Amino acid sequence: MALLVIVAAFLLYFGFNFIKGSNIFSNQQYFEVIYQNVNGLLPGNEVKLNGLKIGRIDDATFIEDGTYRILVHLSIDGNVKIPHNAIAQIEAADLLGEMQVN
């Protein structure tokens, strides 16, 4: 019975991450970007480079310094090399209002 519970928990964890779009077996790079306005950017939205999906938004929270700026956490595929001077721009992904980082 305990083995069944462990297997079920394992499948639930991997299934939930699969639905979210995360691949837990891939290497990821993590970046933090600060914005004044995220224009409807939500966790789970895509991060694209030249139109190709290279990652997703993990989280967005207010910075607690009184400026109301927003800290956005990005997870990017580990095989993609991001230069130090890269600019992460928020733009519309489709006509329905979905946003993405390019």
N, C-alpha and C positions, 0 to 999 in steps of 0.2 A: 504494500500500500504506500509506503514512504517513497519507493522508487517511482511510482505513478505520479505522486505529487511533485517530485523533483523534475521529472520529465515534462509535466504540464507547465510548471513555472518556467522552465527553460524555453519551451516552445512559445509561451506567452511573451516572454521577454524578446526573443528574436522576431516573432511575428509583429509585435508592436513597433520595433525599430524598423522592420521592413516596410510597414505601412507609412511610417514617418519619412521614409526615404533615406535612412541611414544605412550604411554598410559597415557593420562593426568590425569586419575583417580587413578593411582597407586602412592604410595609414592616412591620417588627416593632419593638416596644418590648421592652427587656430589663430584668428586675427581679431583685433578689436578696432572698431571705427567709431568716431564721434561725429554726430550730426546735430544740427539745430532743429531739424524737422525731418521726420522719416516718411511723411506723406502716405501713411497707410501700410508701411512695410511691416510684415508679421513674421514671427518664427515659422520656419518651414518654407518661406519663399526662396526662390532660386538665386544663386550667384552665377553669373555667366561671364565668360571671356570670349569676345568675338562671336557671340551667339551660341557657344557651346556651354552646357551646364558643367560647372566645375565645383559646385558646392551648394550650401544652403545657409539660411539664417538660423542660428541656434537660439538666440535670446536678444531682447532689447529692453533696457532698463534706464531709468533716469539716473543721472549723475547727481549725487547728493552734495552739491556745492553751491546751490542757489541760482545756477545759471539756466536750469531746465534743459540742459543739453542731454542727448540720448546716446548711451553706449550700446553699440550693436556688436554682438559676437558672431563671427563668421567661421564656418568650418569648410575648408577648401581641400580638395584632393591633394594628397601628398606628392603626386607626380608632377603637379603644375608648379612652375617656378614663378613667384610673384616678385617683381622688382621692388626695391625700397621706395621708389618714388611713384608707385602706382596710385591712381585715384579711383576710389570706389564710389561711383555715381548711382543714385537711385533713379530708376526710370520705370515707366509703365511697361508691363510685360504683355498685356493684351487690352482689348477694348472694354473689358468688364471691370477694370480698375485694379487688377492684380499688379503688384509691384515686384521689382527685382533689383538686384545690385549688379551693375555692369562695370 
